[in-house]
Each structure stands twice: as structure tokens, then as C-alpha cells.
């Protein structure tokens, strides 16, 4: 029986050239959800269009703020991404309960929460956001999308979690290789110290 091929070890250059998970890749997705919702508001499917547009704008600001701050190394471990994400949950639930097609915002909520879910909280995101989406659709009697809505939330959160974890592992590899290279340089080229006991 043939042995499986051994995995080739990544070189320093390959790790250094590995693409980073850019926050700007997730920002255009907000337009896919806001455009149909704004169209619904403008076509009279909500009695208070100015209020709906204001809350949709707040959602867009909170979503973009969560994504950008969560993917900034200096801001990822601060309270700012968590604050944005915590405010995003009630705003999304409010819109989803008021606008006809606002369940489209739940996958974006899943993406934002997946970026800031620390440690073991990722299970809460993977299960909690789809459950909230299904509950909203059931309360609005939108049974035709009661399966696709939660499924979209789960897939969005799972994909972002996988990509974000892969990006974090790549960054850790870069830091480990950089530290190893610095230690190797120190041992290879030690600093010369003057001999105190020898006279000129």
C-alpha cells in the first residue's frame, strides 16, 4: 500500500506573502441587503419611511464599524467591536420585525458577530443567530423562507469563522517565524564585548 505524500513545509516567503483577511471584503455585502429594503420602504411597504431609512442607516454604520474594528489588530481585543456588535443585535431585530424583507439582515448580523465572538462563543453565533432569524420569520408568518433564512445565517457565520481562524493562524505563523529568525540572528552574530581583564 502506497504511503500518502508528506506535506511540504511552508517557507518563510510563502508565509510572508499569504493574503490577509481584509475587512473591506465584507463591507460591500451590506449593499445587497440594504438595496431591496430601501426599495420596499420607498414603495410604501412601511408607513414611516423616514424612520425606517434612519434605522437602516444606523444598521449600516454599526455593521461597518463592527467589521472594521474587529479586523484591526489594535482594536480587535478592545471593547469597541463588542459594543458595536451588542448594539447591532437589537437594531437588526427591530428592523426584521418591522420591514417585510428585513430577514436579509440576519446573515450580516451573523457575519459581524462571528468576527467578535471570542473563545467558545462561536457556537452561540452559529446557533443563536439562525434561531433568532427563524423565530422572526415564524412570528411574521413568512413560512416560505423559514428554512432558507436560518440556513443562510449559519453558512455566513461558518464561512467567516473559518476564514478568520485561518487568517489568525497565518498571522501567528508569521510572528513565530519572525521571532525564530531574530533568535537565530542573535546566536549567529553575537555582540562582541570588550575584555575587561586585558590591558592595552
C-alpha positions as CSV (number, residue, x, y, z in Angstrom):
1,X,0.0,0.0,0.0
2,X,1.5,3.3,-1.1
3,X,2.2,5.8,1.7
4,X,0.4,9.2,1.5
5,X,2.6,12.1,0.3
6,X,4.1,14.2,3.0
7,X,3.0,17.7,3.3
8,X,5.6,20.2,2.2
9,X,6.6,22.7,4.9
10,X,5.8,26.3,4.1
11,X,8.7,28.6,3.6
12,X,9.2,32.0,5.2
13,X,8.5,33.8,2.0
14,X,5.2,31.8,1.4
15,X,4.0,32.7,4.9
16,X,5.0,36.3,4.4
17,X,3.1,36.5,1.1
18,X,0.0,34.9,2.5
19,X,-3.0,37.2,2.0
20,X,-4.6,38.8,5.0
21,X,-8.3,38.9,5.8
22,X,-9.2,42.4,4.7
23,X,-12.2,44.0,6.4
24,X,-13.1,45.8,3.2
25,X,-14.1,42.5,1.6
26,X,-17.1,42.3,3.9
27,X,-18.4,45.8,3.5
28,X,-20.0,45.6,0.0
29,X,-22.3,42.8,1.2
30,X,-24.3,45.4,3.2
31,X,-25.5,46.9,-0.1
32,X,-27.1,43.6,-1.1
33,X,-29.3,43.7,1.9
34,X,-30.0,47.5,2.1
35,X,-30.9,48.0,-1.6
36,X,-34.0,45.8,-1.6
37,X,-35.0,47.0,1.9
38,X,-34.7,50.7,0.8
39,X,-36.8,49.8,-2.3
40,X,-39.5,48.3,-0.1
41,X,-39.6,51.5,2.0
42,X,-39.7,53.8,-1.0
43,X,-42.6,51.8,-2.5
44,X,-44.7,52.3,0.6
45,X,-44.4,49.0,2.3
46,X,-43.7,50.8,5.6
47,X,-45.9,53.6,6.9
48,X,-42.9,55.6,8.3
49,X,-40.3,55.8,5.6
50,X,-38.1,58.4,7.3
51,X,-37.8,56.4,10.5
52,X,-37.1,53.2,8.5
53,X,-34.4,54.9,6.5
54,X,-32.8,56.3,9.7
55,X,-32.7,52.9,11.4
56,X,-31.3,51.3,8.2
57,X,-28.6,53.9,8.2
58,X,-27.8,53.1,11.8
59,X,-27.6,49.4,11.0
60,X,-25.1,50.2,8.1
61,X,-22.9,52.3,10.4
62,X,-22.9,49.6,13.2
63,X,-22.2,46.8,10.7
64,X,-19.3,48.6,9.1
65,X,-17.9,49.7,12.4
66,X,-18.1,46.1,13.8
67,X,-16.3,44.7,10.7
68,X,-13.6,47.3,10.5
69,X,-12.8,47.4,14.3
70,X,-12.9,43.6,14.6
71,X,-10.3,43.1,11.9
72,X,-7.9,45.8,13.1
73,X,-5.2,44.2,15.2
74,X,-5.0,47.2,17.6
75,X,-8.8,47.2,18.1
76,X,-9.7,43.6,17.9
77,X,-9.1,42.9,21.7
78,X,-10.8,46.2,22.8
79,X,-14.4,46.7,23.8
80,X,-15.2,48.7,20.7
81,X,-16.1,45.8,18.4
82,X,-18.1,44.2,21.2
83,X,-20.0,47.4,21.7
84,X,-20.8,47.8,18.1
85,X,-21.9,44.1,17.9
86,X,-24.1,44.4,21.0
87,X,-25.9,47.4,19.6
88,X,-26.3,45.7,16.2
89,X,-28.4,42.8,17.7
90,X,-31.4,44.9,18.8
91,X,-31.3,47.1,15.7
92,X,-31.4,44.1,13.5
93,X,-34.2,42.5,15.4
94,X,-36.2,45.8,15.3
95,X,-35.8,46.1,11.5
96,X,-36.6,42.4,10.9
97,X,-39.8,42.7,12.9
98,X,-40.9,45.8,11.1
99,X,-39.9,45.5,7.5
100,X,-41.1,42.7,5.2
101,X,-37.8,41.5,3.8
102,X,-35.5,42.6,6.7
103,X,-34.6,39.0,7.5
104,X,-31.9,39.6,4.9
105,X,-30.1,41.5,7.6
106,X,-29.6,38.4,9.8
107,X,-26.8,36.9,7.7
108,X,-24.9,40.2,8.0
109,X,-25.5,40.1,11.8
110,X,-24.1,36.5,11.8
111,X,-21.0,37.8,9.9
112,X,-20.4,40.7,12.3
113,X,-20.9,38.5,15.4
114,X,-18.6,35.8,14.1
115,X,-15.8,38.3,13.9
116,X,-16.1,39.4,17.5
117,X,-17.1,36.0,19.1
118,X,-14.2,35.2,21.5
119,X,-13.2,31.7,22.6
120,X,-16.2,29.3,22.7
121,X,-18.8,31.9,21.9
122,X,-18.8,30.9,18.2
123,X,-21.4,28.2,19.0
124,X,-23.7,30.9,20.2
125,X,-23.3,32.7,16.9
126,X,-23.7,29.6,14.8
127,X,-26.9,28.5,16.6
128,X,-28.2,31.7,18.1
129,X,-28.5,33.9,15.1
130,X,-30.2,31.3,12.9
131,X,-32.6,30.6,15.8
132,X,-33.4,34.3,16.1
133,X,-33.9,34.5,12.3
134,X,-36.3,31.5,12.3
135,X,-38.2,32.9,15.3
136,X,-38.7,36.3,13.5
137,X,-39.9,34.6,10.3
138,X,-42.3,32.4,12.3
139,X,-43.7,35.4,14.1
140,X,-44.2,37.2,10.8
141,X,-45.8,34.1,9.2
142,X,-43.1,34.0,6.4
143,X,-43.1,30.2,6.3
144,X,-41.8,30.2,2.7
145,X,-38.3,31.3,3.8
146,X,-38.3,29.9,7.3
147,X,-35.7,27.3,6.3
148,X,-33.6,29.4,3.9
149,X,-33.2,32.3,6.3
150,X,-31.6,30.4,9.2
151,X,-29.6,28.3,6.8
152,X,-28.1,31.5,5.2
153,X,-27.2,32.8,8.7
154,X,-25.4,29.5,9.6
155,X,-23.5,29.4,6.4
156,X,-22.4,33.0,6.6
157,X,-21.2,32.7,10.1
158,X,-19.4,29.4,9.5
159,X,-17.6,30.7,6.4
160,X,-16.4,33.9,8.1
161,X,-15.3,31.9,11.2
162,X,-13.3,29.6,9.1
163,X,-11.6,32.4,7.1
164,X,-11.0,34.4,10.2
165,X,-9.4,31.5,12.1
166,X,-7.2,30.7,9.0
167,X,-6.1,34.3,8.9
168,X,-5.3,34.3,12.6
169,X,-3.2,31.1,12.3
170,X,-1.3,32.6,9.4
171,X,-0.5,35.7,11.4
172,X,0.7,33.5,14.3
173,X,2.9,31.6,11.9
174,X,4.4,34.9,10.7
175,X,5.1,36.1,14.2
176,X,6.6,32.7,15.2
177,X,8.9,32.7,12.1
178,X,9.9,36.3,12.7
179,X,10.8,35.6,16.4
180,X,12.7,32.5,15.3
181,X,14.7,34.4,12.7
182,X,15.6,37.1,15.3
183,X,16.8,34.5,17.8
184,X,18.8,32.8,15.1
185,X,20.4,36.1,14.1
186,X,21.4,36.8,17.7
187,X,23.1,33.4,18.1
188,X,24.8,33.6,14.7
189,X,26.2,37.1,15.2
190,X,26.7,37.7,18.9
191,X,27.7,41.2,20.0
192,X,31.4,41.5,20.8
193,X,32.1,42.5,24.3
194,X,35.5,44.2,25.4
195,X,37.8,42.1,27.6
196,X,37.8,43.8,31.0
197,X,40.9,41.9,32.3
198,X,43.2,42.6,29.4
199,X,45.3,45.8,29.4
200,X,46.3,47.7,26.2
